[in-house]
């Protein structure tokens, strides 16, 4: 796509500043000043949509619906009878692109949040405590708390959307902070996959070893009890007679 995201590469977007730089570059390429804000939101949302689709293999329907509504208002602006009507339609188009930007960011955060919650419920999660002497699991939990708190903070500012473009940009920033915190959580986990595999193998080995020891001790105790019970039954009469002779 020439002009907008012409040099876009998902791997180049490692932080919020990189994504905003991409959006700013698209804005600088835009000749129509009235479209600059819309181009900014579109570039961010389009980049995040690409990441979402690459990871989930699903189309974010609600985001595409916002695109459709935005395009509708953009077409209406081109057919407007006067400048005020055109400006109103362009503002509506911008609003839908802003919502698309926020929706895809929320979807990515929720996607990663659900993934981590599922990971914590899995049988192998505890085995990761063997990685880096427990520091890996601690760091994951701490990063999850950071990401979740950033998401909650961003949601509390939703009520201020639409007040002015500066406020809107600030709210987008808050959601991007949450997204990249979740992204860091995911990256931390996958960077340690080799160690995680080793920890699972070690955990299962210890689990099997512990079960075998439990079985052996349990079997040994039962066997010893059975032998004592057998001997007690077999020599009961002799023991009783010997005891009676001793006390008489």
C-alpha positions as CSV (number, residue, x, y, z in Angstrom):
1,X,0.0,0.0,0.0
2,X,1.8,3.1,-1.2
3,X,1.8,6.1,1.1
4,X,0.2,4.3,4.1
5,X,2.3,1.7,5.8
6,X,4.3,1.2,2.7
7,X,7.3,0.0,4.7
8,X,5.2,-1.8,7.4
9,X,6.8,-4.8,9.0
10,X,5.2,-6.5,12.1
11,X,8.7,-7.4,13.5
12,X,9.7,-3.7,13.5
13,X,7.0,-2.8,16.0
14,X,8.5,-3.8,19.3
15,X,7.2,-0.9,21.4
16,X,4.7,2.0,21.5
17,X,7.2,4.5,20.2
18,X,7.8,2.4,17.1
19,X,4.1,2.0,16.3
20,X,3.5,5.7,16.8
21,X,6.4,6.6,14.6
22,X,4.9,4.4,11.9
23,X,1.6,6.3,12.3
24,X,3.3,9.7,12.3
25,X,5.1,8.8,9.1
26,X,1.8,8.0,7.5
27,X,0.4,11.3,8.7
28,X,3.3,13.3,7.3
29,X,2.6,11.7,3.9
30,X,-1.0,12.9,3.9
31,X,-1.7,16.0,1.9
32,X,-5.2,16.7,3.2
33,X,-4.9,18.2,6.7
34,X,-8.5,17.2,7.6
35,X,-7.6,13.5,7.2
36,X,-4.4,13.5,9.2
37,X,-6.0,12.5,12.5
38,X,-8.0,9.7,10.7
39,X,-4.9,8.4,9.0
40,X,-3.1,8.3,12.4
41,X,-5.8,6.1,14.0
42,X,-6.1,4.0,10.8
43,X,-2.4,3.2,10.6
44,X,-2.3,2.1,14.3
45,X,-5.4,0.0,14.0
46,X,-4.3,-1.6,10.7
47,X,-1.0,-2.6,12.1
48,X,-2.6,-4.2,15.2
49,X,-5.2,-5.9,13.0
50,X,-2.4,-7.5,11.1
51,X,-0.8,-8.8,14.4
52,X,-4.2,-10.0,15.6
53,X,-5.0,-11.9,12.4
54,X,-1.5,-13.4,12.3
55,X,-1.9,-14.8,15.9
56,X,-5.6,-15.8,16.0
57,X,-6.3,-16.5,12.3
58,X,-9.6,-14.7,12.8
59,X,-11.1,-11.5,11.4
60,X,-11.9,-9.0,14.1
61,X,-15.5,-8.4,12.9
62,X,-16.2,-5.4,15.2
63,X,-13.1,-3.6,13.9
64,X,-14.0,-4.2,10.3
65,X,-17.5,-2.9,11.0
66,X,-15.9,0.3,12.3
67,X,-13.9,0.5,9.1
68,X,-17.2,0.1,7.1
69,X,-18.9,2.9,9.0
70,X,-15.9,5.1,8.6
71,X,-15.8,4.6,4.9
72,X,-19.5,5.3,4.7
73,X,-19.0,8.7,6.3
74,X,-15.9,9.4,4.2
75,X,-18.0,8.8,1.0
76,X,-20.7,11.1,2.4
77,X,-18.2,13.8,3.0
78,X,-17.2,13.7,-0.6
79,X,-20.9,14.2,-1.6
80,X,-21.6,16.9,1.0
81,X,-23.3,20.1,-0.1
82,X,-21.2,22.5,2.0
83,X,-18.1,22.6,4.1
84,X,-19.9,22.3,7.4
85,X,-21.6,19.1,6.3
86,X,-18.3,17.8,4.9
87,X,-16.6,18.5,8.2
88,X,-19.3,16.7,10.2
89,X,-19.0,13.6,8.1
90,X,-15.2,13.6,8.3
91,X,-15.4,13.9,12.1
92,X,-17.8,10.9,12.2
93,X,-15.4,9.0,10.0
94,X,-12.6,9.8,12.3
95,X,-14.6,8.7,15.3
96,X,-15.2,5.3,13.8
97,X,-11.5,4.9,13.1
98,X,-10.7,5.9,16.7
99,X,-13.1,3.2,17.9
100,X,-11.5,0.7,15.6
101,X,-8.1,1.6,17.0
102,X,-9.3,1.1,20.6
103,X,-11.3,-2.1,19.8
104,X,-8.4,-3.9,18.2
105,X,-6.1,-2.9,21.1
106,X,-8.7,-4.2,23.6
107,X,-9.1,-7.5,21.6
108,X,-5.3,-8.1,21.7
109,X,-5.1,-7.4,25.4
110,X,-8.1,-9.7,26.1
111,X,-6.6,-12.4,23.8
112,X,-3.3,-12.4,25.7
113,X,-5.1,-12.1,29.1
114,X,-7.2,-15.2,28.3
115,X,-4.1,-17.1,27.1
116,X,-2.2,-16.4,30.3
117,X,-5.2,-17.3,32.5
118,X,-5.5,-20.6,30.6
119,X,-1.8,-21.2,31.0
120,X,-2.1,-20.7,34.8
121,X,-4.8,-23.3,35.0
122,X,-2.8,-25.9,33.0
123,X,-1.2,-28.9,34.6
124,X,2.3,-27.8,33.4
125,X,2.2,-24.3,34.9
126,X,3.7,-25.3,38.2
127,X,6.6,-27.0,36.5
128,X,7.8,-23.5,35.3
129,X,8.8,-22.9,38.9
130,X,11.9,-24.9,38.1
131,X,13.0,-22.3,35.6
132,X,15.6,-19.9,36.8
133,X,15.1,-21.0,40.4
134,X,11.6,-19.8,40.5
135,X,12.4,-16.3,39.2
136,X,10.9,-16.9,35.8
137,X,7.4,-17.7,37.3
138,X,7.7,-14.7,39.7
139,X,8.6,-12.4,36.8
140,X,5.7,-13.7,34.7
141,X,3.2,-13.1,37.5
142,X,4.6,-9.6,38.2
143,X,4.4,-8.6,34.5
144,X,0.8,-9.9,34.3
145,X,-0.2,-7.7,37.2
146,X,1.5,-4.7,35.5
147,X,-0.3,-5.4,32.2
148,X,-3.7,-5.9,33.8
149,X,-3.4,-2.7,35.9
150,X,-2.6,-0.7,32.8
151,X,-5.6,-2.2,31.0
152,X,-7.9,-1.3,33.9
153,X,-6.4,2.2,34.0
154,X,-7.1,2.7,30.3
155,X,-10.7,1.5,30.6
156,X,-11.4,4.1,33.3
157,X,-10.6,6.9,30.8
158,X,-13.1,5.6,28.2
159,X,-15.7,8.1,29.4
160,X,-13.6,11.0,28.2
161,X,-13.5,9.8,24.6
162,X,-14.6,12.4,22.0
163,X,-13.9,15.4,24.2
164,X,-11.1,16.6,22.0
165,X,-8.3,15.1,19.8
166,X,-5.6,15.6,22.5
167,X,-7.7,13.6,25.0
168,X,-8.4,10.9,22.4
169,X,-4.7,10.6,21.6
170,X,-4.0,10.3,25.3
171,X,-6.5,7.5,25.7
172,X,-5.1,5.6,22.7
173,X,-1.7,5.9,24.4
174,X,-3.0,4.3,27.6
175,X,-4.4,1.4,25.7
176,X,-1.1,1.0,23.8
177,X,0.7,0.9,27.1
178,X,-1.5,-2.0,28.2
179,X,-1.1,-3.8,24.9
180,X,2.7,-3.6,24.9
181,X,2.8,-4.7,28.5
182,X,0.8,-7.8,27.5
183,X,3.1,-8.2,24.5
184,X,6.1,-8.2,26.9
185,X,4.4,-10.9,29.0
186,X,4.0,-13.1,26.0
187,X,7.5,-12.4,24.8
188,X,9.0,-13.3,28.2
189,X,7.2,-16.7,28.1
190,X,8.2,-17.7,24.6
191,X,11.8,-16.6,25.0
192,X,12.2,-19.2,27.7
193,X,10.5,-22.1,25.8
194,X,13.7,-24.1,25.8
195,X,14.0,-23.9,29.5
196,X,10.3,-24.5,29.9
197,X,10.5,-27.8,28.0
198,X,13.4,-28.9,30.2
199,X,11.4,-27.9,33.3
200,X,8.4,-30.0,32.2
201,X,10.6,-33.0,31.7
202,X,12.3,-32.6,35.0
203,X,9.0,-32.0,36.7
204,X,7.5,-35.2,35.3
205,X,10.6,-37.1,36.2
206,X,10.4,-35.9,39.8
207,X,6.6,-36.7,39.8
208,X,7.2,-40.2,38.6
209,X,10.0,-40.8,41.1
210,X,7.9,-39.5,44.0
211,X,5.0,-41.7,43.0
212,X,7.3,-44.8,42.8
213,X,8.8,-44.0,46.2
214,X,5.3,-43.6,47.7
215,X,4.2,-46.9,46.1
216,X,7.2,-48.7,47.4
217,X,6.9,-47.4,50.9
218,X,3.2,-48.0,50.9
219,X,3.7,-51.5,49.5
220,X,6.5,-52.2,51.9
221,X,4.4,-51.1,54.9
222,X,1.5,-53.3,53.8
223,X,3.7,-56.2,53.2
224,X,5.4,-55.9,56.6
225,X,1.9,-55.6,58.2
226,X,0.7,-58.7,56.4
227,X,3.8,-60.7,57.6
228,X,3.2,-59.6,61.2
229,X,-0.4,-60.4,61.0
230,X,0.4,-63.9,59.5
231,X,3.0,-64.6,62.2
232,X,0.7,-63.4,64.9
233,X,-2.1,-65.7,63.7
234,X,0.2,-68.7,63.3
235,X,2.0,-68.5,66.6
236,X,-0.9,-67.0,68.7
237,X,-1.5,-70.0,70.8
238,X,2.2,-70.6,71.6
239,X,2.6,-66.9,72.6
240,X,-0.5,-67.0,74.9
241,X,0.8,-70.2,76.6
242,X,4.2,-68.7,77.1
243,X,2.7,-65.6,78.6
244,X,0.5,-67.5,81.0
245,X,3.5,-69.6,82.1
246,X,5.5,-66.5,82.7
247,X,2.9,-64.8,84.9
248,X,1.9,-67.9,86.9
